[in-house]
Amino acid sequence: MAGLGVFAVLGQPASDPNDDNYDDEVLPLQFAYRARDRVTNFYKFFNEPLRAVLIPQDPNFPPMPYVLVIEPDKVLYKYEWTPEMGWRLKVRKGAREFLRFLGANFYEVVLFTDMPSMTSAPIFEKIDEYGCAINRFSREATIVKDGVRVKDISGFDRPEKRIVILDTDPRRYSNNPDNGLFVEEWDGDSNDTGLIDLVKFFQALATSGIDDVRVVTKYYDGKDVVETFRANQKAAEEHERLERERALAEAQQNKSSGWGFFSKPAAPAAGPDQADDELKQQVLAEEKLLREQREAEAAAAKLKAEEEAKNKPWYSTIFG
């Protein structure tokens, strides 16, 4: 009986006769079709984005060259409980500056979470005080795949090769795995510096001018981007140190091999006093030339190191 009651309620005619497409059907089929449509719409409401195009093109506001989609939960903030305060929202150190710097200079920043909008809206306002993320999406903009809320970027009217998704759960970007970057959840440590490393990483990526960011994101597939980037930076710094030592060793070797040029001349045939004066002048000249040679070698080594640093591939610290 309960099932028949639900069927009768869902199959009722629409309040506006113009919205009823089943007037020509027999009465039982009218109720069946209306009930089917309403159940389907109910399912789509909770499992599909509210609109097909989440981020349209706006001719008045040309987009940034890259799009950064961020899951803010446990990346920019987290809820923590203490006996004194109970549950409270804790914003990660540097979160607001992180959004402001990247959003103002390099990326079209998008905040995208799988929480309901009633919960996420006040959080968005708190962590993005400067309004750097114009586009903010919640659960209503996700799709359901294998029981998981997935962020599908096909609704962004932007080239997919220019979109990066930063998330703590790879399942949430499973529709676009090549665009995703995995990052470990923030544990609430107030002294954490992970966002500083992320700023360096995303700045290097944006300033590289790379055409397809998926070349980079594929390299980090399954690896924590912060820890991997730190390791790559450390390796790059060690490489630079070794190069400087090598350049210095070459300069020292060149200096030692140059002594033959400054070999002491044979004693002059002139008188003793004149010979001493000429010898002193020759020694002074040799010392001056030696100083100039050392200065030139040092300047050359410094210039070489600067040129190598300048010409270093942008991906040297991103890829290692």
MARNULUM-212899 format. One record per residue (C-alpha): residue number from 0; x, y, z. Coordinates in steps of 0.5 Angstrom, whole numbers, plus 500, padded with zeros to 3 digits. Each point is the difference from the previous one (the first is absolute). Example, Ala and Ser with C-alpha at 12.3 -4.5 7.8 and 13.67 -1.06 7.14 Angstrom:
// residues 2
REC    n    u    v    w
REC    0  525  491  516
REC    1  502  507  498
***
This chain:
// residues 320
REC    n    u    v    w
REC    0  500  500  500
REC    1  506  505  502
REC    2  503  499  493
REC    3  493  501  496
REC    4  500  506  504
REC    5  507  503  498
REC    6  498  498  493
REC    7  494  504  500
REC    8  503  506  503
REC    9  506  500  495
REC   10  495  499  494
REC   11  496  506  502
REC   12  499  504  494
REC   13  504  507  500
REC   14  497  506  503
REC   15  501  503  493
REC   16  496  496  494
REC   17  505  503  495
REC   18  506  496  504
REC   19  496  493  499
REC   20  502  496  494
REC   21  496  494  502
REC   22  493  502  499
REC   23  499  496  494
REC   24  502  493  504
REC   25  495  496  503
REC   26  500  502  508
REC   27  504  495  503
REC   28  506  501  495
REC   29  499  508  501
REC   30  501  498  508
REC   31  506  495  498
REC   32  504  505  495
REC   33  499  506  505
REC   34  503  496  506
REC   35  505  498  496
REC   36  502  507  498
REC   37  500  502  507
REC   38  504  495  502
REC   39  505  501  495
REC   40  501  507  501
REC   41  500  499  508
REC   42  506  495  498
REC   43  504  505  495
REC   44  499  506  506
REC   45  504  496  505
REC   46  505  497  495
REC   47  501  505  494
REC   48  503  507  500
REC   49  494  505  500
REC   50  503  503  493
REC   51  504  497  494
REC   52  505  506  500
REC   53  502  501  507
REC   54  505  506  497
REC   55  498  503  494
REC   56  504  505  496
REC   57  500  507  501
REC   58  502  505  495
REC   59  501  506  505
REC   60  504  496  504
REC   61  506  496  497
REC   62  502  494  504
REC   63  507  499  503
REC   64  504  495  495
REC   65  499  494  506
REC   66  495  498  504
REC   67  501  497  507
REC   68  494  496  503
REC   69  501  499  508
REC   70  497  496  505
REC   71  500  504  506
REC   72  499  495  505
REC   73  506  498  504
REC   74  504  504  495
REC   75  498  507  502
REC   76  497  498  506
REC   77  497  495  505
REC   78  495  499  505
REC   79  504  498  507
REC   80  497  499  507
REC   81  503  502  507
REC   82  497  499  507
REC   83  500  508  501
REC   84  497  502  493
REC   85  496  494  497
REC   86  500  500  493
REC   87  503  506  496
REC   88  502  501  493
REC   89  508  501  500
REC   90  503  504  494
REC   91  507  497  497
REC   92  505  505  501
REC   93  501  504  494
REC   94  493  498  497
REC   95  498  506  498
REC   96  506  503  497
REC   97  501  494  496
REC   98  493  501  497
REC   99  502  507  499
REC  100  507  499  497
REC  101  498  495  495
REC  102  493  503  498
REC  103  503  507  499
REC  104  506  498  496
REC  105  499  493  496
REC  106  494  496  501
REC  107  493  500  499
REC  108  498  497  507
REC  109  494  496  501
REC  110  498  497  507
REC  111  497  494  499
REC  112  497  495  506
REC  113  496  494  501
REC  114  496  503  506
REC  115  493  503  499
REC  116  500  508  499
REC  117  496  502  506
REC  118  507  497  504
REC  119  505  502  495
REC  120  498  507  498
REC  121  502  503  507
REC  122  506  496  500
REC  123  502  503  493
REC  124  499  507  503
REC  125  504  499  506
REC  126  506  497  496
REC  127  499  505  494
REC  128  500  506  503
REC  129  503  504  494
REC  130  495  497  495
REC  131  505  497  495
REC  132  496  494  499
REC  133  494  502  496
REC  134  498  493  498
REC  135  498  496  506
REC  136  496  494  500
REC  137  497  495  505
REC  138  497  493  499
REC  139  495  502  496
REC  140  505  501  494
REC  141  503  493  501
REC  142  498  494  497
REC  143  499  493  503
REC  144  505  494  498
REC  145  501  494  503
REC  146  497  503  507
REC  147  505  505  500
REC  148  498  508  498
REC  149  505  501  494
REC  150  502  507  498
REC  151  499  500  492
REC  152  503  506  497
REC  153  497  499  493
REC  154  495  505  502
REC  155  506  505  500
REC  156  500  504  494
REC  157  507  500  500
REC  158  506  496  497
REC  159  501  493  504
REC  160  507  500  498
REC  161  500  507  504
REC  162  497  497  507
REC  163  503  498  506
REC  164  496  496  506
REC  165  503  500  506
REC  166  497  495  505
REC  167  501  495  506
REC  168  496  495  497
REC  169  501  497  493
REC  170  493  497  499
REC  171  497  507  500
REC  172  504  502  493
REC  173  499  493  497
REC  174  497  503  494
REC  175  506  504  499
REC  176  506  496  503
REC  177  505  503  495
REC  178  498  507  503
REC  179  501  498  507
REC  180  505  502  506
REC  181  500  496  506
REC  182  502  503  507
REC  183  500  497  507
REC  184  494  503  504
REC  185  503  505  505
REC  186  500  498  507
REC  187  499  506  503
REC  188  507  502  502
REC  189  500  508  501
REC  190  508  500  498
REC  191  498  496  494
REC  192  504  503  493
REC  193  496  496  495
REC  194  497  506  497
REC  195  506  503  499
REC  196  503  494  496
REC  197  493  500  496
REC  198  501  507  498
REC  199  507  499  498
REC  200  498  494  496
REC  201  494  504  496
REC  202  504  506  499
REC  203  505  496  496
REC  204  495  496  496
REC  205  496  507  498
REC  206  506  504  499
REC  207  503  494  495
REC  208  495  501  495
REC  209  499  493  499
REC  210  494  498  495
REC  211  497  494  503
REC  212  501  500  508
REC  213  498  492  499
REC  214  508  499  499
REC  215  501  502  507
REC  216  494  497  503
REC  217  502  493  497
REC  218  507  501  503
REC  219  497  500  507
REC  220  494  495  499
REC  221  499  497  507
REC  222  506  504  504
REC  223  498  505  505
REC  224  502  506  496
REC  225  503  504  506
REC  226  505  495  502
REC  227  502  498  493
REC  228  501  507  498
REC  229  504  501  507
REC  230  504  494  498
REC  231  501  503  493
REC  232  502  507  503
REC  233  505  497  504
REC  234  503  496  495
REC  235  501  506  495
REC  236  503  504  506
REC  237  505  494  501
REC  238  502  500  492
REC  239  501  508  500
REC  240  505  499  506
REC  241  504  495  496
REC  242  500  504  494
REC  243  503  506  504
REC  244  505  495  503
REC  245  502  498  493
REC  246  500  507  498
REC  247  505  502  505
REC  248  504  494  500
REC  249  501  501  492
REC  250  502  508  502
REC  251  505  497  505
REC  252  503  495  495
REC  253  500  506  495
REC  254  504  504  505
REC  255  505  495  502
REC  256  501  499  492
REC  257  502  507  499
REC  258  506  501  504
REC  259  504  498  494
REC  260  498  506  497
REC  261  503  504  506
REC  262  506  496  501
REC  263  506  504  503
REC  264  504  503  494
REC  265  508  499  500
REC  266  504  505  504
REC  267  502  506  496
REC  268  507  502  497
REC  269  499  507  503
REC  270  503  502  507
REC  271  498  498  507
REC  272  496  506  501
REC  273  496  500  494
REC  274  499  493  500
REC  275  497  500  506
REC  276  495  506  498
REC  277  498  496  494
REC  278  499  494  503
REC  279  496  503  505
REC  280  496  504  495
REC  281  499  493  496
REC  282  498  497  507
REC  283  495  505  501
REC  284  497  499  493
REC  285  499  493  501
REC  286  496  501  506
REC  287  496  505  497
REC  288  499  495  494
REC  289  498  494  505
REC  290  495  504  503
REC  291  497  502  494
REC  292  500  493  498
REC  293  497  498  506
REC  294  494  505  500
REC  295  499  498  493
REC  296  499  493  501
REC  297  496  502  506
REC  298  495  504  496
REC  299  500  495  494
REC  300  498  494  505
REC  301  495  505  503
REC  302  497  502  493
REC  303  500  492  498
REC  304  496  498  507
REC  305  495  506  498
REC  306  499  498  493
REC  307  499  493  502
REC  308  495  502  505
REC  309  496  504  495
REC  310  500  495  494
REC  311  498  495  505
REC  312  494  496  497
REC  313  494  502  504
REC  314  498  493  502
REC  315  507  499  503
REC  316  496  500  507
REC  317  494  498  498
REC  318  502  494  497
REC  319  506  499  503
***
